[in-house]
Structures are given as C-alpha cells and as structure tokens.
Amino acid sequence: MGLLTDFYNTVAKFFRPQEEIVDEASKSVATNRLKLVLMQDRTNLTPKILEQMRGELVDLLSKYLEMDKELLELNFEQEGDQVALMLSIPVIRAKDEEEIEKAIAEAAEKKAEEAVAEDEGSEEEETEETNEDSESENEDLEEEVAEAETVEESEVSEEIESVSEDMEVDANSEPVPTKTNSVKKVEKDLKESTKV
Amino acid sequence: MAGRVIVITSGKGGVGKTTTSANIGTALAKEGYKVVLIDTDLGLRNLDLLLGLENRIVYTIVDVIEERCKLKQALVKDKKNPNLSLLAAAQTRDKSAVNAEQLKEICDKLKEKNDFVLVDCPAGIEQGFQNAIAGASEAIVVTTPEMSAIRDADRIIGLLNTKEEITSTRLLLNRVRPNLIKNNEMMSVDDVVGILEIPLLGIIPEDTGIITSTNKGEPIVNDEHSLAGQAYRNIAKRTLGEEVPFLDLDEPKGIVAKIKNVFAKLKAKV
C-alpha cells in the first residue's frame, strides 16, 4: 500500500481546512465563497450544472476507486488567466483489476442497453427512460458548458480517467498535464484512508 | 492639449466612488493640473456636496446637452483651487436624460482644455454606467474588501474589458481595516487583488475623518495629517506616473499574528 502512503503525502501538501474546524477565519470563508460565486458569474456555470458534473464524475471514478462520495470536492481555481478544475477525492481504497474490469463491463452493458432502448423508440421500461432522460440532459449540459468556454465534461472525464489509470500502474501520478486549454490540471488530494 | 479622461466606477453603491472622485480630483489640482470633475449620477447628485459647491450650481450637464447654456458656463470653479472645476449632474432628471454619445462629446470637449477629466459614475451597470464610461480611456474601479462589493467590481471589470477604448483599468481598495485583516476577519489587499486580478492603484484605510470632511464639504486630501488623505495624495501621484510605495498598513505584528493563526489551525487539526 505504498501507493496510499504517497497519496497521503500529497494530502499534507494540499491540506485544506475541513468543516469540523469551527474557528476557521471568516476571511477565508469569504474568499472561498467569493471565488466560487465569481466562477459561476464569469462562466455561467450554475450550481445545478456543477452538481450534475460532480455526480457524473463520481459515477466515472467509482469504476476505479472506492471513495467517500460525500466529501468529494469540486472547485474551480483561478491562476492568472487560466482556470483550473480542482477535484479533491477522499479515497478509501483503489479497486483491483478484476473489480475495475467488472465495473467497466457493467457500464458498457448499461450503455448498450440505453442504445437499444433508444432504437426501440418510445416504449421502454421506466429505468431506461430515466437513463435516456439523463443522457439528453447531459447533452444539453455539454453544449452549455462548451458555450461558456470552460470545461467540456467529456474531456474532463477523459483526463480523470487517465489519472485513474495511472494510479493503478504508477503510484506517482501527480497533476496530469491536460489537453484542453481551460482545464489546466486535475489534482487529486487523497485524504485519510481507512484501510492504509 | 489632450487630457486624460478617467472614469471612477464600482458597480456597487456606497463604496466611495464620489469621495474618491472628489479627492483624486482635488489632489491632482493641488499638483497644479487642470481638472474637471463630471458628476454623471443624474437625479442623485452628491459630488457637489463633497466639494462644498452645492450652493454655486446654476447649470448642470443636462442644461449643457439641451443647449440652455455653454459648456464653460456650467463649470463651477472650486472655492480653493482654481485648477479644479465641477460639471454637476441634474437633480431633477433621471439617467435617460442623456445618452452615451452626448457624454462622450462633452468629455472630448473638456479634455481639450484640461489635463484630467474625472467622471464620477453612478452605481449599477445600466444606462448611467454606459454613459459614464463612454468618453473614458482609463478606469478606476473602487471596491471595499467585502464580498458584495468585490463581486460587483468583478462584473464591472468584465464590462470594462469589453470596451476597447478603455486601455487601463486599475483597482482602488477603499475602507481597508488593518485590524480586521490582522485577525483574519477581513480579506487582505492581496486576497482582493488576487481575485480581481487588475493592477492596484491604491489602498485607502478606513478613516472616520472622511465623515467630518464630508460634513464640511472639504475633501480629506486637504488635511495634511489624515492617513486617508495621504493615501489619496499618493494615488494622485501614481496616476501621474510616479512610483509611490503603498502605505504600510500592516505592522510587523500582523505577520506574527498570522503565524500564530497558522499554528492555531494546525493544532486544531491534530
């Protein structure tokens, strides 16, 4: 579990105050709230969209990692003219190869089902309907996000996927250089593990 | 002579646009430059009060635009400094009484015979704001270290960035309270500059002297002993291109307090 030790070091580096620290200076509360609200003002990314994006990232990462979904943090940070998407995930443990393959297969199956459901037209089961709904919503979302010249989800997902894969192979996966202009890096802060 | 037209704006009301206009204008005039202040806050004029000129106003900017008087007739000279004059806003009309082109024309005329034309912008991002920035080539964004003021300033900066004519946008951080910053209860100058990311023109400490100076209709730059007055004089110098260091509002104690705070936080985590 040297992998987790390495990530624990990363934690120390990027440690940020958590909610349980009650006497957090009101100044930093203000700064953080303001940064978030300005990001929304500047990009038209609404809290709803951010929440949706967060949800999709959780789904994706769940394939590879067992994590504390409640504590996952998704934030934008401004560095000069560029915007960085900061993702902080408290990892409980990394899944093993078998589990990952299983998760990927499941996801592929689900996707195939959806495609079939779409072809079949209007008479689907309730669950499939929901899937389709959420997918079309996602498409809308993608358009909107791309319009705002910020983060196009699918690309973010790609990035994160590659990060996760790196993690399986190489424990030193640090901030990954990205292909997109808007997303400069995706950093992963790994917080305390319950099974170190 | 082609003077500089500088708009003083903020988005949010009550952060000190008018006080800033009056003080920078007065300070520049004291340096020997010819300055005209334009109050574009139609219906809510106040610049005249801050300069103590409220009893001398005969014609307003609307009278000029509607050609009831010459531009020169509407300029009210300052009591103390003949270099400084005011073009007052109309109190009985609203923002729709003038348009951006008319205001630009006035700015263009005034800059021919003056070194500086300072435009005091109304709060908001509507017509009044569009009018005020129409003739300007530079902008000073006034804000305070409060979330609402900073958010509005960010919006204003975004709007100013879309206007090609405005080549310089600088930040004036008003009502800074070093004591609160020391205790991490107020955003620091660095925090605000880091968020808004425009060059800093000046920092004005909170100063109760501003209240008495407004009461008297006497800009605080005329008070040689006031810290805020000194800060405004420095800003005027920086506007003229001089390099003046920022007032040191953080005493060394501030750093110690910060370190203490860090330790306190670490302790809380352990």
Interface residues (C-beta under 8 A of the other chain):
Chain A: F15 P17 I21 D23 E24 A25 S26 K27 S28 A30 T31 R33 L34 K35 V37 L38 D41 R42 Q78 G80
Chain B: E146 M147 I150 R151 D154 R155 G158 I181 N183 N184 E185 M186 M187 S188 D191 I195 E197 N261 A264 K265 A268 K269
